[in-house]
């Protein structure tokens, strides 16, 4: 059996933002995340792998989990980064893992965690597990199965090309310079500051671009679920202008279903560049990230250069077909 390395990134602050004060979003504490990590490691161990490289999170979640697994048979180590306690820990850890020829990276977080990891993940497959708030990309899945799927991809037990897919990106362009990107939705808002970052008031949204449409989407992407319930072609993104001609129900946060007015919407060819109307802050995958100012030339483009994501169902199906998880007893 071929063997390789799996990376593990735990976002210690995912699933803790202000939306818990205004919705029914759950709180995933560090103890629960440690339990998920233990399940992940056992899943990886069951498949077999050379080593697990781990991000040293500042709450010590992974370290706590490892202390509870004294008989773990796989080798593990923390990547050598200087922890700052912010999003750069994820970026720097993933970059360090890539240099170690990592075969797959497991992420605990939400859409924002996947977006940050993708800035340095290159073509390495990501296995995202939902511990955030508005999760469109990450899977709500047991850590054991996620660990097994990632290990199967990393060790080449399954054919990576058969069990992964690549996401599109929505690229924010300010004054002809690409500033940042989203993987699910990009919204123009009238919030004057980034502040608490989360989108709470739908009346503050002026327009939204959506690249990933799923019936299970939450947040601004859920607008696309209603407008395009069968999804989008791979070479298209959705552009929605707010107004009062068409009214749709959207799930902006857990337990928060609201009616949003729309003026018009259209499918855009991948690569199209569209100017953004009035905006003070730009939302990327659920959080206000970029402030724009009067006189700025703001536009959105798109491409197919997003991160590679493991299709967990396909990966596990292929694993169980190819690996000896079932043996006959022959008399």
Buried (B, 14 or more C-beta within 10 A) or exposed (E): EEBBBBBBBBBBBBBBBBBBEBBEBEEBEBEBBBBBBBBBBBBBBBBBBBBBBBBBBEBBBBBBBBEEBEEBEBEBEBBEBEBEEEBBBBBBBBBBBBEEEBBBBBBBBBBBBBBBBBBBBEEBBBBBBBBBBBBBBBBEBBBBBBBBBBBBBBBEBBEBEEBBBBBBBBBBBBEEEEBBBBBBBBBBBEBEEBEBBBBBEBEBBBBBBBBBBBEEBBBBBBBBBBBBEEEBEEEBBBBBBBBEEBEBEBBBBBEBEBEBEBEEBEBBEBEBEBEBEEBBBBBBBBBBBBBBEEEEEBBBBBBEEBBBBBBBEBBBBBBBEEBEEEEEEEE
